[in-house]
Amino acid sequence: MEVADRVIIGAGIFGLYFALECAKRNQSVVVLEYEDEAFTRASYVNQSRIHNGYHYPRSLATAAKTASYFDRFVHDFEFCIRAPYKNIYATSDHFSWVNSAQFYKFCQSLKLPVREIDPGLYLQEGKCDGAFETMEYSFDTLKLKSYFLEQLGKFTNCRILYGCRIDTIQKSHPDYLIEMASGIKISTGFVLNASYASLNQVLKLADLPSFDVKYELCEIILCQVSPTLREVGITLMDGPFFSLIPFGQSQFHALSSVAYTPHKASNTTLPEFDCQPGTNCSPIQLQNCNQCPNKPTTHWPAMHQHVKKYLRADFDLAYVSSLFAVKAILQGAEMDDARPTVIQKHSDTPNFYSVLSGKINTIYDLDELI
Ligand SMILES: Cc1cc2nc3c(=O)[nH]c(=O)nc-3n(C[C@H](O)[C@H](O)[C@H](O)COP(=O)(O)OP(=O)(O)OC[C@H]3O[C@@H](n4cnc5c(N)ncnc54)[C@H](O)[C@@H]3O)c2cc1C
C-alpha cells in the first residue's frame, strides 16, 4: 500500500495547481485522474477568458474576487496569455439587466480600467446603448496544461495516475484509504476532491454530503472571424447575449451565448442527462462529452444568427469546431449570476476537502489549504 501526504482527485487546473504547490513544499503527492490525460474537461473546454471582473456587474463578490487575482494570474502565467487584443464590453439596448451608465459606474467602483467607445465601431446601429474598451485577456489552455505537467515532472515526490477508477474512499483512522479498480491502494491523511462536474460523484464514493449544484452540458464554438475582428473580443451584456473572444493563442475565436451554449441541464444531486443511456456516462460517473457518440448537434446555426443580429454587417464568422463539457454551477447562482469558488471541508483528521471552482484565476483560493 502506498502512503501519500496529499491525494488530489482530478487533474484539471485546480488539481494540478494544488499538486505543484504541495510538491514544492516536499509533500508526497498523488493525483488521481479518470481520463488518460490532464486538462480534458472544463480546464480545456472553456471560453479562455481571464476574468477581471467586468463580466459580473450583478455579482460584486465575483467581480471583486476575479479582479483581485487578475494581475497575479497574468504575471504567473504570462507565457500562455494571448497578446493584448481590444476587449470590448457593450451593453444591449434591450433585455439587458445593466445599462451603459450602470456598467461604467460599476467599473469605476471597482477601479477597473474602462474607456467609452462608439458602439457603432463593432455593433449594429441602435442595438447597444454603450460600448467600452476594457482590460481583459485570454489564456491558452493547452500551454497552461504543458506548463503544469512540465513543472510537476521535476518533482519525484509527485505522480499523476491516469485512467483511475476509484472503487472506494474509506475513512480508516487516522487516514483515508482509497482503493482503485486496478488494485492500487493509497493511504493519506489529506484528500482534495477537485473533480468539478464529478464533485458529487466523488463525494458519494466517500459517503459525504453533496453540493447543491446545477449541471449544464455546454458547447463552446471555435470559429474564424473576419480579419478586422482578429484582434478584437466582444462581450454583449447583460442577459441573453454572447461573447466572442480570441481562444488563447490559437487562430480561432471562442463563441458562447447565454441562450445557446447550454444544451441540457440537470438539477439532480448527481448529473442526469437524457443522452447518457446507451453510453458509459451515468449519474455515477460522467464521461468526456467530446468523445461521446451521443454528444449534441451543434447550436452553431442559431448562435450564428443570434450574433449576426448584433455584429456590424461587414463582420462575419465561420464555424470551425465545437467543444463540449459539463459545467457545474452552485444552485441559486442564477439570481445574480455569481460564480463563487467554494472550498468545503468535509472531514478533519483525516482531512477531506472539495473545491467547486467558479473561475480559473481563483486557483489561488487553494493557497489557504497548502
Ligand atoms: C463552457 C464553460 C466556459 C467557461 N468559461 C470560463 C472562462 O472563460 N474563464 C474562466 O475563468 N472560467 C471559465 N469556466 C469555468 C472553468 O472552466 C472552471 O472553473 C475550471 O476549469 C474548473 O477546473 P477544475 O480543475 O476544477 O475542473 P476540470 O478541469 O473539469 O478537472 C476535473 C478533473 O477531474 C477528473 N475527474 C472526474 N471524475 C473523476 C474521478 N472519479 N476520479 C478521478 N478524476 C476524476 C476529470 O476527468 C477532470 O480532469 C468555464 C466553464 C465551462 C464549462
The ligand as an SDF file (V2000), in Angstrom:
LIG
                    3D

 53 58  0  0  0  0  0  0  0  0999 V2000
  -18.4040   26.1500  -21.0450 C   0  0  0  0  0  0  0  0  0  0  0  0
  -17.5200   26.7360  -19.9560 C   0  0  0  0  0  0  0  0  0  0  0  0
  -16.9640   28.0020  -20.1260 C   0  0  0  0  0  0  0  0  0  0  0  0
  -16.1680   28.5510  -19.1170 C   0  0  0  0  0  0  0  0  0  0  0  0
  -15.5240   29.7350  -19.3570 N   0  0  0  0  0  0  0  0  0  0  0  0
  -14.6490   30.2000  -18.4360 C   0  0  0  0  0  0  0  0  0  0  0  0
  -13.8250   31.3370  -18.7260 C   0  0  0  0  0  0  0  0  0  0  0  0
  -13.8720   31.9080  -19.8310 O   0  0  0  0  0  0  0  0  0  0  0  0
  -12.9930   31.7780  -17.7530 N   0  0  0  0  0  0  0  0  0  0  0  0
  -12.8920   31.1690  -16.5240 C   0  0  0  0  0  0  0  0  0  0  0  0
  -12.1280   31.6360  -15.6810 O   0  0  0  0  0  0  0  0  0  0  0  0
  -13.6270   30.0650  -16.2470 N   0  0  0  0  0  0  0  0  0  0  0  0
  -14.4750   29.5670  -17.1720 C   0  0  0  0  0  0  0  0  0  0  0  0
  -15.1850   28.4240  -16.9070 N   0  0  0  0  0  0  0  0  0  0  0  0
  -15.0180   27.7610  -15.5870 C   0  0  0  0  0  0  0  0  0  0  0  0
  -13.6940   26.9970  -15.5480 C   0  0  0  0  0  0  0  0  0  0  0  0
  -13.5090   26.3200  -16.7590 O   0  0  0  0  0  0  0  0  0  0  0  0
  -13.7140   26.0130  -14.3750 C   0  0  0  0  0  0  0  0  0  0  0  0
  -13.9670   26.7260  -13.1840 O   0  0  0  0  0  0  0  0  0  0  0  0
  -12.3570   25.3040  -14.2120 C   0  0  0  0  0  0  0  0  0  0  0  0
  -11.8050   24.8940  -15.4270 O   0  0  0  0  0  0  0  0  0  0  0  0
  -12.5410   24.0820  -13.3660 C   0  0  0  0  0  0  0  0  0  0  0  0
  -11.2830   23.4860  -13.2100 O   0  0  0  0  0  0  0  0  0  0  0  0
  -11.1680   22.1590  -12.3810 P   0  0  0  0  0  0  0  0  0  0  0  0
   -9.7360   21.7740  -12.3470 O   0  0  0  0  0  0  0  0  0  0  0  0
  -11.8950   22.3300  -11.0800 O   0  0  0  0  0  0  0  0  0  0  0  0
  -12.0760   21.1070  -13.2290 O   0  0  0  0  0  0  0  0  0  0  0  0
  -11.7500   20.2120  -14.5290 P   0  0  0  0  0  0  0  0  0  0  0  0
  -10.8270   20.8650  -15.4670 O   0  0  0  0  0  0  0  0  0  0  0  0
  -13.0730   19.7650  -15.0650 O   0  0  0  0  0  0  0  0  0  0  0  0
  -10.9730   18.9830  -13.9190 O   0  0  0  0  0  0  0  0  0  0  0  0
  -11.6230   17.9820  -13.1660 C   0  0  0  0  0  0  0  0  0  0  0  0
  -10.9110   16.6880  -13.4590 C   0  0  0  0  0  0  0  0  0  0  0  0
  -11.4520   15.6740  -12.6170 O   0  0  0  0  0  0  0  0  0  0  0  0
  -11.4400   14.4700  -13.3600 C   0  0  0  0  0  0  0  0  0  0  0  0
  -12.3590   13.5000  -12.7390 N   0  0  0  0  0  0  0  0  0  0  0  0
  -13.7040   13.4670  -12.8050 C   0  0  0  0  0  0  0  0  0  0  0  0
  -14.1750   12.4050  -12.1160 N   0  0  0  0  0  0  0  0  0  0  0  0
  -13.0980   11.7600  -11.5900 C   0  0  0  0  0  0  0  0  0  0  0  0
  -12.9440   10.5890  -10.7770 C   0  0  0  0  0  0  0  0  0  0  0  0
  -13.9750    9.8730  -10.3720 N   0  0  0  0  0  0  0  0  0  0  0  0
  -11.6750   10.2200  -10.4730 N   0  0  0  0  0  0  0  0  0  0  0  0
  -10.6100   10.9240  -10.8840 C   0  0  0  0  0  0  0  0  0  0  0  0
  -10.7020   12.0530  -11.6450 N   0  0  0  0  0  0  0  0  0  0  0  0
  -11.9390   12.4630  -11.9750 C   0  0  0  0  0  0  0  0  0  0  0  0
  -11.8860   14.9160  -14.7420 C   0  0  0  0  0  0  0  0  0  0  0  0
  -11.5590   13.9590  -15.7240 O   0  0  0  0  0  0  0  0  0  0  0  0
  -11.1150   16.2080  -14.8960 C   0  0  0  0  0  0  0  0  0  0  0  0
   -9.8550   16.0190  -15.4940 O   0  0  0  0  0  0  0  0  0  0  0  0
  -15.9660   27.8340  -17.9030 C   0  0  0  0  0  0  0  0  0  0  0  0
  -16.5200   26.5570  -17.7410 C   0  0  0  0  0  0  0  0  0  0  0  0
  -17.2590   25.9830  -18.7640 C   0  0  0  0  0  0  0  0  0  0  0  0
  -17.7490   24.5650  -18.6180 C   0  0  0  0  0  0  0  0  0  0  0  0
  1  2  1  0
  2  3  1  0
  2 52  2  0
  3  4  2  0
  4  5  1  0
  4 50  1  0
  5  6  2  0
  6  7  1  0
  6 13  1  0
  7  8  2  0
  7  9  1  0
  9 10  1  0
 10 11  2  0
 10 12  1  0
 12 13  2  0
 13 14  1  0
 14 15  1  0
 14 50  1  0
 15 16  1  0
 16 17  1  0
 16 18  1  0
 18 19  1  0
 18 20  1  0
 20 21  1  0
 20 22  1  0
 22 23  1  0
 23 24  1  0
 24 25  2  0
 24 26  1  0
 24 27  1  0
 27 28  1  0
 28 29  2  0
 28 30  1  0
 28 31  1  0
 31 32  1  0
 32 33  1  0
 33 34  1  0
 33 48  1  0
 34 35  1  0
 35 36  1  0
 35 46  1  0
 36 37  1  0
 36 45  1  0
 37 38  2  0
 38 39  1  0
 39 40  1  0
 39 45  2  0
 40 41  1  0
 40 42  2  0
 42 43  1  0
 43 44  2  0
 44 45  1  0
 46 47  1  0
 46 48  1  0
 48 49  1  0
 50 51  2  0
 51 52  1  0
 52 53  1  0
M  END
$$$$
